[in-house]
Each structure stands twice: as structure tokens, then as C-alpha cells.
Amino acid sequence: MLTLSLLLLQSVATPTSGRVEAPDASIIVNGSSLDATRQAVERCFAEQCPPDREIRATLRYANQQFLAGQYDAARRTIGRSRHRNNRYAKRYPELVSDLARADVTLSTMVGRPQFAFSASLDAVSALKSGLPVVDPKIMMQRLELGDQFARQGRLEAAAEIYDEVAKQGRDINNYAVEGHALYRSAVLFSTVASVNSLYRYRARRAVSRLADRTEPEFAPFRDGLVLLESRLKVLSAKPSQRAAALASVPKTGLTEPVLLSEPFVDFNRPGLSTTGTASTGAEWADVSFWVKPDGTVDDVQVEQTSSVPPGGWLPLKLRAVADRRYAPIQQSDGPGVYRVERFSMVYNMVRPTGALVPIRSSHGRLLTTSLSSSYQAKKVPVQ
């Protein structure tokens, strides 16, 4: 199994974790914020507000629908706005691109990966409509498109995009763009090489392209390579060797958690109950925990769940979260770092051989969304 989720988990060097971040730490998941944002959109329609105001209002409303677990409704909200406002991409390239990026996330959450990929293309096209061709925003959005290729297993297509963007960043002396691109390539091939020896040469080459860069601007990416190597060692270690592998993780001065290991759970094993279906809605749970300075996890709590009670996967996931290990955090005092993650069981729409109508797959995927900024942080963990 290719653990391409590393592309999302190595937050030291990635511009975003690939997980959905709520925009404001003051947001609390509740009905009033959902109603307020809905009313703001309705007022915008009534006043015939300009496209940029409508898009911003729509994004805030869809975000609250997402937080409330209304994935299908949020996707419809975004879809209607895209239909109205795509034609304004030249005037508002970043806002129209943001709508497409939101569609990527929401299409994924409702089990429509093919639409997520299409929206990824649209997000790049919107930026190209109104920004100079050498704008770093276009380059960074292309990297997200490369990530979509990687998640589909289209490794060469992903690598081609990463290489092109690295060259573009180098040509304009933008170390950040080049570093992000080189790091993604190193993660991709190192991860694949850990399960397929045929890719070892590609992995060594990808790693050396970044490790050999001595400019200070590349230091965070070189630290990312150190953690990548440590993570792969932990993943490949035998149970009896895992503690030693974790103890050997070097200190890098991190102040934010970077996940190194989590016990594998087969959420599609026979006998494991699930309750969410295409008709009953999504299963999800918001789970809070503290990452202690030594990288262990404490005080795992379920904050709220979907109206459809999560199935047998939730107790298994809670135990797996409790057994996570993160890279050590540099913190002089304090309990560590507070985190909230939403786990959503998603069933993709698939088209069986010979069928004309797609159906919901019986095999679910557990997707993770970071919601840390959507909850008020606790001051101290439960003792």
C-alpha cells in the first residue's frame, strides 16, 4: 500500500497540510454561526452585491455548512456560486480559484474524486486567467494539482508537475516555490521506494536534489527530509524495533506537531459496523487531543459526532490516535499542543463494470480534517 498520505502529513515543508483549516480561531461549531453566514448570503443576493462580496459570503457559509457536517449542502452552495461566478475569473482570479479549491475538498468528502480532480484543474485555470504567468500563486496551485495526481497513483504525472514548478521557481529565484516542489518530489518517490525497490534510485535522486541545496532558505525543507526519513524508518520497523526507531528521531526545533506513526487499522474488515450510507448521510466525529512535548498523545476526547452515529470504526480510531507518536516538540513549558481533528467515513461513488448508473462503494475511506482553529483551545489537559 502506498502511503501517499505523507504528502499531507509532513507539515514542516508543505504550505498547507491538505486538510481543511477553519479560517478563524474564534469560530465555534454551532448553529448560530451557520445561520449568520446563511443570512449574509441571502442579504447579498437581495442587494445584488458584486461578485467578490458574494464569493466571500458563499465561502464563509459553505465553511460553516462543512463544519456542521452538511457536506452535500456545502458542495451545492459552492457549485451554485461557481456557476454564477466562474466568468469573473479574469477580474477575481484568486476568489474564483478559492471556489474551485473548496469544491476539491467537498467533492472528496462526498465521495466524488473525479469531480475533485476536475476542480483542481479549474483552480489553476482561474488563476491563470487573471494573474501573470510567473505569479508564484499559480505555481503553488499547480503543486496541489500534482498532489491530486499522486493520490490517484499517477506518479509520473505528479513528478512532471513537481519538476516543472521547481524549474519555474528556480528561474524566478523563488526559493519557497522551488523548495516546496523539490520536497514533494522527495516525499513521493521516497514513500513509493519504501514499498517498491524499483523506485530507490528515483528516491535517492529526488532527495539529493533538495539535500544538496545549502542556501538558508532551504533549511525547513532539509529538516523535512530528516523527519521523512525518520517516519519511513518507524513505518518499516518491526514491532520490537519501533521504540528504538522512535527514540532515534533527531530534534529539529519544531514547535508544531509532525506525525511519525499511528497504528494501522483496516476499517473495511469483515464484521466492522458502519451506519452511514448514501441515504442516511455521512458519519463523522470531531476528536480532540494534546500532543505532549515528547511526542506522545494525551487526553483523547470526542467533542461531537454526526447525527448518524459513527459505526464501529470510531473506537478503533480513538485507540489509534491515542497510540500516535509525533516528532518531539520544542517547548520550554506547558502541556504541549492542542489538536482537534474530524474523521469522516466516506464511500466513493463507483461505476461497476457494465453498469450505467454509479453506486456507492461498500468500502469506506476514513478522511482527516484539521479543525484545531475551530475550537477554543483548552488551557490544560485533563490530569
Secondary structure, DSSP 8 states (H G I E B T S, - for coil): ---TTHHHH-TTT-SS-SS---S-TT---SHHHHHHHHHHHHHHHHHT--HHHHHHHHHHHHHHHHHTT-HHHHHHHHHHHHHHHGGGTTTSHHHHHHHHHHHHHHHHHTT-HHHHHHHHHHHHHHHHHHS-TT-HHHHHHHHHHHHHHHHTT-HHHHHHHHHHHHHHHHHTT-HHHHHHHHHHHHHHHHHHHTT-GGGHHHHHHHHHHHHT--SGGGHHHHHHHHHHHHHHHHHHS-GGGHHHHHHT------SS--EEE-----TTSTT------TTT--EEEEEEEEE-TTS-EEEEEEEEE-SS---THHHHHHHHHHT-EE-----SSSS-EEEEEEEEEEEEEE--TT-SS-EEEEEEEEEEEE-GGGS---SS---
